[in-house]
Amino acid sequence: MQTDCDQQLLVSLTFRNTVKLTSFKITPTDNDTAPLIVKLFLGQDSMSFDNAEDTPATQEFELTEKDFGKDVKVKQVKFNKTKSLTVNLSSISANLV
């Protein structure tokens, strides 16, 4: 994924079947282009950037360099029956992979 100049990226995912989310992985092209804050929202199908700022996340992460390229565990009890997920990535400076 790529962002030209914005410091945020909002991604909405809808799954055909219920999934059990256990972790996610962020692998930046270089550490200067990685998101520092990741917010996960369940059941927010039409979220805007304003909503992402104002709505409490189901779970929020502050990533550091040691987290990049590794599985970041989520609270499984919250993500056992996931049908839709919105991911807000912020503090981004350029490209994401």
Buried (B, 14 or more C-beta within 10 A) or exposed (E): EEBEEEEBBBEEEEEEEEBEBEEBEBEBEEEEBBBBBBBBBBEBEEBEEEBBEEBEBBBEBEBEEEBBEEEEEBEEEEBEEBBEBBBBBBEBBBBBE
